[in-house]
């Protein structure tokens, strides 16, 4: 894949500064950016708590890179379908039992049994967002997120950058691709049911409530009855779920679940949503299927015993593509191996590894691995619980490895190859000096795919450019966050 050029602005310093100020102002009015400690609060009483570095221009992609992302969506949807089938066949005994056992590890039995109900057998996440890192050797997917943040933010940024460019920015998804795609997805999930749609945001996910509230408002303006609510605002009746809106009560046809399954016990009325879905009175997406939200799925893709399954389900070309861009991953299971066995595909300094303890003595150069929770944990999202082997002292590495192995019964961890992101240069507005500054950083690209009519459509891409010294790439106040656009000729 051709190297991406740096995203410099061609504007004068004064024009670039004014443009950044306009972007920040519009984000603040949308309640998505905290421009100062005394920033105003929205009518809901929930003020924006996040800020980042504002750039005058989007992150540019080549036509080849754009084609990569367009093609990636169908591949990932195929992967989810195959993973779902693999899990179901493991439960039935048509595939090894250890597969479903691993994917269910640490989860409440009631949730596991609920997820296996026939009614939900074929349900898949309706929004797919991979985290993609551009490296010197091409693109690498570090994980998949089926309850992703950034949907409303990317949509709002697309509006703003498109309008400032007078419609000439060639943004991925254009001005309202994120909103139109999300609406199509919701209507597809809703099916023939009558009623409004509730985006339910938990207390754990409250930082994302402003962007989902903004998105809901845009959807209503476009004719789709969507409200962003807290769980306690939902009312349960024998006929189904209801919501008090604009002085009247409306039935809820669809719930967009913006809360993590590990947090169910802390979510008011969560069991009522589950009951209504079980009785077919409401549609819920993403589905209550924790087996589809495990990072250890990458380990299953690379497992040599499962090669025939993946090749049959995905096709040889799709499997080769995914196994190339999804890094090698291993589930940190402390169970001892037989004396003659080794861990498939894991090597340290050219040596095969037979025991996880062999990793403890690996040199810093040999520790290009990441340790992170697989899923179903408060540490498994938002870049929490991540340990990067070559970026920590050996004593800390040993502690992280031992902690991961000890946590297996309740919170399985994975070991994953670390791939270093390429450096890009990007302009941003320094708030203190009120000048345009050029930053060298590494980029995480977050494409958003919505699924409707069994097809995955790319609706927009968010770029998060972090300072070069940051190893874990995520949204932070020192990062630049912009939508992606096709590079002008």
MARPA-89304 format. One record per residue: y, x, z of N, C-alpha, C, O in turn. Coordinates in pm, whole numbers, plus 50000, padded with zeros to 5 digits. Atoms other than C-alpha are relative to their C-alpha. Layout:
BEGIN
YXZYXZYXZYXZ
...
REM end
This chain:
BEGIN
498815008450000500005000050000501245008850000501345018350078
498814991750016503375013949897500815000250128500824990650205
499194998549880505685026850167501214990749995501874989549892
498835008749991508345002250282501255008450021501255017750102
498744993049981511905014450250500684994950127500394984050175
499285004149881514205013450547500914988149969501404986849857
499185011950019516154981150598501445002950039501924998550143
498604997249977519684994450574500854988449950500464981349857
499065009850052522604971150533500915006449897501295018149912
499074995050101524794975250226501424995250028502334997949951
498685005049963527704958450402500845011150061500305021250106
499134990749929530714977050535499744998650150499254988250193
500225001049855530544984750910500674987750061500114981250150
499305011549944533114957650980499304987049961499144978050044
500695012250046531314931450770498654998550069498254987450105
501305000549933527954940650924500154995750145499344988050197
499755003949861529414937451275500334985250010499834978350099
499645014249998530934903651197498784991349972498624980550031
501225007550031527634892051050499094999150122498564988550152
500835000149879525724902251364500594990750105499864983650174
499355008849904528284884151578499754985449964499534977150052
500265013750045527814852751368498554996150027498284984750067
501425002849974524024855151400499784997350148499124987650186
500155001649855524224859451775500614986950048500054980150134
499335012349961526664830451807499144987849966499004978750047
500835011350039524414806751614498734999250084498294988350119
501194999949914521374817551816500344994750139499564987350199
499575004849867523314811252139500234984949997499864978050092
499775014450011524384776652019498674992449991498564981050035
501335006150007520714769551944499235001450131498104996750144
500614997749868519974779952304498795009349992497855007950070
501134990850017517644807752184500365014450035499525023350023
499564986349976519674838252284500955000250119501934992850122
499114998649884521204848152615500995011249969500685023049984
499004990050040524354865552501500705006550118501295017250103
499394994349880525594871252857499344993850121498704983350109
500615005849879524454865353217500524986150030499864978650103
499445013249972526704834553221499884990849880500644981149868
500175008350120525454819952892499784985550039499164982550141
500105014149970525654782252878498574995049995497735000949928
501325006049996522644760552948499954988149907500964981749877
500185011650088521214734252721500054987250083500064987650206
499965012949932521344697352802498744997550081498754989250172
501245001749925517774700052925500025007650131499135006150215
499944992149878518894724053196499235012949991499105020150090
500784987850017516814752253052500775009549909500835007349788
499234990750079518924781352938499125010749938498045013749989
500744989250063517774808752703499975012150093501005015850149
500154988649910516444838252903499755013149925499595023549988
500364988250078515814862652619501185005049917502094997549882
499034993850090517914886752417499335011849933498315016849981
500554988650074517264914352168501135005949917502275001149922
499004993750085519094936851923500084992449867499074990149801
499785008150121520614917551633500315009149883501175017949892
499794992150121520434932451284500724991749896500534979549889
499315007650104522684922850994499124996249882499514987849801
500855002950116519774922150749498574997350044498165001450152
501415002449968516164909950741499185012749981499695022949935
500944989050024513144932850733499404997849862498824987349835
500415001950139512274938650370498565004349976498095014550028
501364997150043508784937750223499975001849849500764995749777
500214998750144507634949249881499224988049949498654980450028
500775011150057506044924349643498515001650030497824991650050
501414997749965502644940649712499714996050144498684990250174
500195003649859503094936350085500054984950019499284979350097
499945014649992504104900150042498694993949951498194984350011
501275005150051500974894249836498885002150102498004993650116
500984997549893498924910150115500044988850103499004983750144
499885010449898500274884650362499644986249946499064978150018
500405012850059499834855350124498474998949998497924988350028
501475000050008496174865050077499335000150137498204995650151
500614998449868495604871850447499684986650066498654985450134
500205012949934495924835550560498634993949972497924990550067
501325005450029492824822550376498875008450059497855002950101
501024991349940490834852850499499854997050149498734996350201
500065002649856491754845550861499444986250030498734984450129
500585013249982490934808750825498495000649981497744994250055
501444998150020487524818950688499375006750122498255003450161
500514993149882487104842050987499844990250117498824990550186
500115010049893487834813751233498834990549976498104987350069
501125008950030485374790951055498675006950029497775000950089
501254992749979482684817651063499765002650148498635001650195
500134997649856483374826151428499554987450071498714987850161
500385012949942483114789351518498524997149973497804992750063
501415002250035479794786651334499095009750077498035005850125
500804990249928478504818651495499794995850145498694996750198
500105004549862479264805251841499074987950012498184987650097
500835012049993477714771151773498535003149975497664997550041
501394996550028474574786451625499395008050114498195007050140
500504992749884474274809751923499644990350112498624992150180
500295010049897474454779852158498694992849969497914989950060
501215007350041471694762651958498775008949992497655003949984
501134990950009469514793951944499735005449862498795013049843
500184994950136469894800551571500575014049983500245021049887
499494986449992471824832451654499755005050142499524996950232
500294994649866471314856051953500834993450110502034991050093
499345006949889472174839752286501125008350062502055002850121
498974991749936474244869752398501384997849938502395000850002
498705002350065476974860152150500804989550076501934992150119
499295010549927477914827252317500185003750147501174999950210
499864995749860477274842652658501235008950017501995007350112
498824991549994479884869352587501284991949984502234993850060
498795007750026482414844552448500314990050111501454985650124
499795009249887481934821852752500185007250133500445000950235
499964992249875482024849953008501304997650077502394998750022
498845001549912484344842553301500704986649992501734984850056
499335012950017485184806853199499314989250084498104989950105
500605010949923484644775253407498974992549917499184989949799
501095006850072481424757553315500484986649942500064982849833
499515013050048483254724153281500775001649869500634993449779
499254997550123485594738653017499075004049886499264999749772
500984996050102482694754652831499294987849943499194986249822
500715012050045480794721752817500934990749922500514984649824
499025008350071483944703052711500215005349858500254997649762
499744994050131484554727552425498844998249904499024998849783
501205001450084481004721952299499744985749955498754983149886
500235014050036481374684352257499964998349848500725004849776
500165002250144480294671751915501304995949934501554999449819
498725004750055483714655551866500875011749956501645010549860
499144988450028485334690151863499295011049923499845021949906
500854989450055482564709151684500685008049889500585020249886
499414993250115484534717151367501495002950017502135007949925
498564998149980488024718851521500355014850007499665022750071
499514986250002489944751051457501495000250032502154989850022
498554999149979493424763551550500754996349873500375000449763
499225004550116496034747751322501185009249970501825007849867
499024989450025498474776851357499305013250026498695015250131
500634986949988497234812151300501085010649992501865010949896
499034989050004499344842351388499335013150039499015015050156
500484986749965497974877651367501175009250035502305007149989
499034989249978499854907651505499615011449908498535017249922
500314990250106500024932051214500915012150016502135010850025
499264987549986501074968451246499945007749868498845011349824
500024991250118502124987550931499805014550044500585019750123
500294986149969500605022450955500085008249871500285002849762
499994991350119500545052350721498854996749907498934999449787
501195002950081497135040550601499904985449956498904981449897
500035014150036498035004050549500214991150121500624995850227
499795009749894498164972650761498794999350093497655000550049
501045001449899496184968551085500324987850084501454986150130
499855011749913495644936051277499505003650139498325006750156
500434996449865495584942751650499384988250074498534990250161
500605011849937494794906751755500464987449928501384987749847
499645013250052494944869951664500474991450116499924991950226
499465008849897496964844551858500004985849947500684982949848
500045014050043496184807451826500924991250083501014979250057
498955007149926498834797152084501245009049997501695013950100
498974989750013501654818651948501404995350034501774983950006
498585002249987505234820652055500705004649873500085010249783
499214995350113508024827451809500104990449883500784993449786
499965009550112507494796751588501424994749981501984995649871
498645005350009510844780751668501025011049975501985008949901
499074989050020512594814551683500035004549854501105006249796
500064995850140511384825051338500624989549910501314992849814
499415010850079512354791051201501535000450008502214999049907
498554999749981515854793551349500625012149931501665010949865
499504988050067516344829251227500014998249849500935002949781
500055002550144515304818050879501194991449956501804994249853
498815008250029518004791050883501255008749995502045008049901
498764992449984520654815550999500175010349890501235010949827
499874989450100519924844750765500134994049859500874999349776
499895006650129519464821350468501434995049978502004997149871
498665005750014522804804050531501055011149983501975009649903
499024989250011524704836850577499955006949865500955012449818
500154993850132523334849650248500274990249887500144993749770
499745009950103524224817850066498764996249921498864992149805
501255003750066520584811749983499415010849912498445008249841
500464989350089520104845449808499155010550071498935021350015
500674989749920518104863550079498545002149964497965012150004
501434999550033514594856749935499135001250126498165008750130
500775000049876513334850350288498594994849974498394985849893
501375004950009509584845950323499964986050060500324984150176
499985013849955509134808250351501304992849973501424980849999
498685005650029512744802750242500654994750129500254998450240
499215004149884515184784750473499204992050100499244994850220
500655009349907512994757450619498494999849985497854989850019
501464999650017509444768350536499244998550130498204992050134
500675001049870508544771750904499994985550048498974980650097
499895013849951509764736550988499164990749913498424982449966
500785008750089508254719850680498495002350018497714992750020
501424997049981504934737750731499474994650131498364989250137
500425005149869504774728651099499864984849995498954979250056
500085014650013505474692351010498754995949925498084986349964
501215003250075502674692150752498765001750086497844993650082
501134997449912500294707151004499844988750101498724983950123
500075010649900501154681051268499524986949939498734979750000
500455012450065500714652351023498515000749966497814990649973
501424998450031497344666650921499154998050124498104991650118
500735001549874496214668551284500084985550048499114980150102
499785013849956497664634051357499074990249929498564980849990
500865008950076495644617651081500554985849997501764983949982
499555014050010495774579451082500604994550129501044983050131
499505005149873496904576551445501494996949993502255004049926
498595003749990500224559351515500575005050132499875005250234
499354995549878502684572751766500775012849979500805018349868
499204987850009504884602451842499135012350029497965011150067
500694987349979503924639051874500695007250115501925008150118
499464993049883504374658252201499625014749995498435018149994
500234985749980504774695952214500075002250150501145001550209
500074999049854503634701852572500045014750040499135022350008
499784986149960504954734252723499845001250150500534994250225
500294998649858503624745453060501065008550069501915014750004
499114991649921505534762553340499745014849970500685022749963
500374986250033503644794853259500675004449870501025016149854
499434996950132505054793052904501464995749987501954994149875
498665005950003508544780852999501025008249922502015002749873
499064991850076510294810352832500064995749854501044998549785
500045004550140509264794852499500504985749983500564980749870
499585013950010510534759952583501274998249917501344988749839
498805002050083514014765052429499705000249851500234991949776
500264999450144512614775152091499174988149952499364983349841
500785011750041510074746752086500824987350007500584978049929
499085011449996512784722052187500874999949875501124989449815
499204999250124514914734551899499164995649880499644988249794
500885003750110511964731051663499764985049997499814978849890
500235014549994511244695651782501224992449949501074982349880
498785006750047514874686051716500105000649848500504990949784
499974998850146514654699351359498974990849936499244984949832
501055008750053511414680351303500444985350004500194977849910
499515013849990512984647851426501064997449893501084986849830
498955001650101515964653451199499404998449860499984991749774
500665000950130513534657150908499084987949990498434985949887
500765012350007511774624650999498664999950069497944990150060
501264999649926508814635751211500294998250149501015006350206
499665003049859508904620551564499315009550098498195006950143
500564989549915508314651551778500955002650116502165003750098
499224996549881509474658552134499315011450075498085011750087
500514989149915509064689952344500144995650145501254992650190
500005005749864508094679552697499245009050096498475017850056
500794993849895506764692253025498774991350027498824979250003
501235007949980503224681353122500214987650086499614977250059
499845011449908504444658553403500744988349937500784977449995
499305010950067506484637853155499044990549930499444979549891
500995008550068503294623953000499484989650098499204992650214
500575010749918502074590353132498674995749941498534994349819
501345003850043498424580353118499784985150022500094979650128
500425013949986497234544953051498584998949945498065008349885
501355002050053493844530252964499975000649848498935003649788
499944999750147495014528252602500255014049947500015016649829
499734986550046496014564952587501195006150071501575001550179
498854993049942498954588252657501294994049945501364989649831
498735005850040502534576252649501145009050047500995017150138
498834991849971506004591652658501234991150001501434983049911
498765007949989509314576452774501095007549925501535018249967
499024993550088511824584752498501114990149964500854978849923
498835007950043515334571552436499964985750051500244976349977
499985013149938514964542552674498804991249972498774979750016
501215007950027511574530952547498775008950015498865021250014
501244992649985507964540852590499234999849868499064989349806
500704998850127506014553652290498605005650024498425013950113
501324993849992502314561052243500035014049940500775016649844
500124986450053501434597652186498765000649912497654997649956
501134998850092499244603451883499425014049999498225015949977
500404986050014499124641451893500665008550108501855006850137
499474990249906499554668752152499875013949938498785018249902
500054985950038500514703552040499985007950130500965007950205
500244993349871499164724752325500685013750003500185023449945
499354987049981501634751952415499765004450145500715006550221
500394994749870499764763052724498625006349986497815002549902
501244992350006496904786952789498914992950078499184986250178
501125006849935493464774452886499685005650139499154998450223
500264994449866493204798253182500884993550105500604994250224
499005005649909496164779653333499814985150026500674978850087
500185014549994494674744553320500144994350140500714983650158
499955005249864494354740653696501424998850054501674991550149
498615000449956498104746253732500874990549919502074989549942
499235008550090499134721153466499834985350040498724980050035
500115014149961499934685753586499454991549885499864993049770
500575009750094497904658753410499185006349887498884999549789
500794993650105495934684153205498674993049981498194991949868
501305006750011492704665753285500134986549929499184981849867
499795012750069494234633253153500125002149848499654993949769
499944996750142495034649852820498605002549947498264998049837
501394997450041491434662152803499224986949987498454985049893
500735012750003490124627352883500394991849878499534986149810
499535007750116492294610852617499465005949870499114998449778
500544993550120491144636452359498504997349987498004994949878
501455002550001487494631652458499704985949951498704983749883
500195013950040487864594152404500564997049861500484985649814
499485001950135489504599352066501324992849993501694987649887
498735007449997492824584152173501205008849966502315003849947
498944990750034494854615252097499375012349935498255016149969
500434987350060494514646151879500685011450074501855010350113
499444988449930495044680152044499775012449915498665014949868
500124987150066495744713151874500925009950070502025006150110
501324994450029494944741351930498924993150084499204988250194
501065006849926491584727352037499645007250129499925019150145
500454994249873490174733152384498715007949974497635003750017
501174991850036487824760352253500295014650032500685022249944
499674986349960488254792452451499205010649927499615022249920
500804990150075485504809252248500735005149877500415015849827
499244995950117487984810751958501255007950036502035011549949
498784993349955490654827952168499695013350068500475018150149
500424987549940488774859552261500225011749904499825011149788
499814988050080489834893852134498665006949970498575014949877
501334994150024486154903652159499404995149870498375000449827
500475004250132485684884351833500065011549901499235012349809
499934988350088486784916651664498765008750018498255014549922
501214992249974483844934051832498804993849930497935000949880
501105006750068481494907951690500055002649849499015004149786
499884997250143482864913751339499435013749965498845015449858
500444986450029482024950751364498585002950049498085013950029
501334997349944478634946651533498985000849887498874991549807
500944998350113475914960251299498934989349992498474986149883
501035010350004473394933651401500494987249932499694979449880
499455012450055475744906351279500525001649858501084992349800
499524997450137476554922250944499484989649900500274984349822
500495010050097474244898650747500674986450017500954979649918
499355012949976475804868050912501405000049940501744990949865
498624999850048479394878350838500055000849848500874994149785
499984998650146478614888550482499654986849932500234983449828
500375012950057476954855050415501134989850016501444982549923
498995010149971479704834250578501355003049935502054993949890
498694996350050482724853650459499985003949853500995002749783
500054993850132481514868550134500285014850015500995018950106
499914985549988481324905850072501445004949995501815013850072
498634995250015484964909949963500844996950123501585005550172
499235003749881486474890750256499575008150121500405012550200
500484992449886484244908550505500495014549994500915020050096
499524986250014485164942850367501485000850033501925010150100
498555000049975488854933850377500294998950149501085006750203
499735002049858488774921150736499505011550085500175015650180
500544988949921486574949050868500815012749981500735022050061
499124988550023489054973750718501294998850079501785008750132
498705001649934492194958750871499894996050146500864997150221
500215002649859490684947551202499365012450063498255016050024
500524987349947490184979151412498684998350074498374987550126
501265000349926486834987851563500274996650146501205001750207
499795005549866486484970251896498664998950070497644995850008
501225000949921483924970852176500284992050127501344993550187
499895007349875483394947052468499525009050113498425014550107
500324990949890483414966552794499054993250099499454988650206
501085005649919480134953652935499375011350081498855020850022
500524989049918479004975253232498485000950004497945010250063
501464999649996475314967053178499495013249941499965017449835
500514987050051473344999953136499184998349873498494988349854
500794999850122471825008452800498685007350024498595015450116
501244992049993468255021052749500315014749974501315018049910
499754985650009467975058852762500185004849857500915014449833
499944995250137467565062052385501104993249919501254996049800
499015007950072470445038452294501395006450007501695013950100
498594996249998474065045352204500834987549969500314977549919
499105011150026477095022352178500345000249851500895010149803
499844999850146477295012151808501415003849955502394997449994
498744996350064480045029951619501005007350086502075011050036
499054993549910481705046051922499685014850010498575018750048
500184985549995482195083551903501245006250064502365001650045
498934992449936484265107952107499845014549958498835020949987
500084986250045485035141551950498785002749914498205013649919
501164998550087482275135851697498674997450067497634998150003
501225002249925479745128151969499764985150020500704977650048
500355013949971477915095052003500144997450149499935006450230
499785003749860478635076452328498874990750045498594980649980
501105008049946475775062652537500394992750128499754982950166
499575006049873477645054052859501524999249999502195008449951
498555001149994481175041352918500615011350081501745015450055
499494988949919481555068753176500275012549917501035021349959
499744988650088481455093552887501465000549957501995011149925
498605000550041484965081752802500945006050104502075009850073
499124995349892486305093353138500425014549979501515018450020
499704985850019486185129953036500615002949863500825014549828
499404997950131487685124552691501385006350015502135003050106
498694993749998490705146352617501064990149954500744979449902
498915008950041494105131252548499934997049850500164985649809
500105002150144493605136052173498834991049964498844984449860
501185008250026490235118652197500154985750053499304977150028
499835013149937491645088752387500924990949919501784984349978
499185009050081493245070352095499364986149999498904981049897
500595013249979492015037552235500954991550084501794996750158
499285009649918493535006452389498984992150081497954988050029
500805008849914492024987752684500864987850031502004989250075
499225012149970493104951352723499054988450027497924988449978
500845011649973491764918252854499674992649870500514991649780
500425006850122489794898952594500654986449986500994982349875
499425013450008491204864652683499804992850132499234998350226
500165008549882491324836452939500455007050128499735007650227
499444993049886493544855753175501515000549985502035001349874
498544998650003497204857353270500425013649947501575015449907
499704986550049496994894053168499725001449851499995011949793
500474998850138495714886252817501034995949896500714995049778
498975003550097499014876052657501325006550042501495010550157
498704994049971502544889552633499925014950024500775020550094
500194985549987501254925652614499795004350144500035015950179
500334996449863500264924352979498605005950005497785003349916
501354994949979497234943153104499535010049896498335012649886
500364990750107497334968252815500125014350050501145018150109
499994985849966496415004852875499725008049873498735005549804
500144991750120496865030652598499545013950042500265021150111
500674988349948494535059952649500775013049987500865020550084
499354987150020496515088752498501415000450055502085010650049
498645000849948499745076952661500024999750152501034996050211
500075000549855498595080053022499225012050053498405017749981
500764988949941497315107153258498514996550008498144984750010
501435002549999493565111253270499584992050123498684983650114
500375007549879493395098153627500294985249982499504976850026
499665014050025495165066053520499074993949897498714982149907
500955004650102492885063253217498654996650065498064986250035
501265002349931489795066153436500094987450085499164979350086
499815011949917491195039953674500004987349915499384977349952
499945011750089491945015953385498624996649946498254984949937
501345002250054488475020553240499084994150106498354984550079
500875005149892486705015053572500414985950041499554977550069
499535013549966488884984853651499534989949896499134978849930
500445009150107488034969553313498524996850013498124985249998
501445002249986484304974053368499704991550123498814983050120
500235007849878484504960153722500434985549984499934976750054
499485013550020486394929553595499134991649908499414979749889
500785006850102483694920053344499514986050041499594976949960
500535013349966482184890753541501024988849989500674977549955
498985010550002485494872053557500995001549885501444991449829
499054997450107487794888453299499505011549915499835023149943
500464989250087486054907953023501165007149931502155000849893
499024991950072488064936252867499375005549873498155005949858
500494993450120487814952352527500575014049990501625017150048
499534986850040488154988052404500244999349850499364994949776
499655001250141489914990352068500665012849950501445019150022
499364988550060490885018451835501514997949995501994987049963
498545000650007494605026251856500465005249864500045015949820
499444995950129496485027851526501525001050016502184991350052
498584997449981499945043051533500824994249886500534996649768
499145006050101502635023651353500915010249933501315020149993
499064991650073504805039551088501414997950052501714987750113
498595001049960508465046251156500824993549889500644996549771
499045006250090511135024750995501395001850060501545003250181
498634999449952514885027051019500694986749974500574980949866
499415013350005516874995751089501365000350068501535007050170
498665000949941520524988051161500084988550099499444978150081
499755010949905521644967551461501385001750062502005012350051
498704999649935524794959151653499865004550143499164998150222
499944995649862525364979151970501034991350072502224991850041
499135009849935526794952552203501135006550077502265001650077
498984993549919528634976752428501115006349918502295004649947
499024992750083530304997852159500534991649886501524995249822
499615008650111530554969251906500035007649868500945006049787
500144992450124529424992751630498584998449949497664995250024
501315000550061526514992851388499295013450021499835024049991
500784988149966523805017451496498694999649921498144988849898
501274999250070520745029151307498915004550097499065014650167
501104997149908517465029151501498735003149923498414996549824
501334997150053514135045151417498984993450092499004995650213
500955007249916511285023351535498724996549928498584998549807
501285004550054507785009851487500004984750001500624978350086
499865014250028507214974651364498714992250022497634996749986
501065010049996505004945151450500434988549911501504982849929
499735011250088504854919051177499144988350042497924989650058
500715011949952503914883951285500134988949896501094981149899
499985011150096503104860950992499484987250063498554987650144
500425012949948502754823951071499364991949888499974989249785
500755008150096500104803950886499754986350064499314985550179
500335013449952499794766250924498854994749916498784997149795
501205004950067496534748950839500144984949979500314977450075
500055014250034496554715450660499194998649873499245007249784
500895002250114494084700850410499075012049979498765015649865
500954988950002491764730050498500545012349927499775020349875
499404988350061494214755550361500995006350096501674999350171
499084992649914496204782550541501195004549916501035012049819
498794997250078499784785350417500955008950080501225006250197
499024991349939502204813550495501364993150000501854989049894
498725007149990505464798150624501165009050041502325005050030
498954990749960507384828450752499405011950071498255011550115
500464987849933507114863150902501125005150090502265006750045
499064994249905508854876451213499705014950015498565018850036
500144985649979509454914051237500615003750135501744999950166
499524994849872509794930451578499965015249992498895021249989
499914985550014511024966351551500365005850135501455003450187
499804994449866510654985451878500385014749989499995021349894
499654985750002512145019651962498775008749985497695005250031
501134991550038509955048351845499185004750120498005007950104
500754995149885508995058452200499144989250065498394992150159
500805010949944507415024452273498634999749932498554999549809
501365000350055503635023652230499504985649982498784982649886
500395014050009503134986352295501154992549935502264992249987
498965006450078505054966252037500044985150030499084977950002
499855014249967506344932552156501494997050014502325006150013
498625003749984509544913052199500585005750129500005003950236
499334993949884511924931552435501495001149968501895000049852
498564999650022515664935152483500425012049916501495011749855
499684988250080515584969452314499434999349859499595008749781
500595001550134513774956152006500964992649909501824984949954
499315007850102515274943251683499034989249954497874992149925
500855011050045513924908951585500704992849885501814987849899
499425005950121514524895551234498904993349918497724996649934
500975005450094512824874250970499755010149888500555019249867
500324991350112511164891250674500434993649869500454981349855
499595004750132512354888650315499425009449895499075020949923
500434991850112511264901149976501145009449961502295005149947
498964990350033513114933049887500614996849864499884994749767
499365002750129515694926849615499665011049899499465022649937
500254990150106515054944249283501205009349985501175018349901
REM end
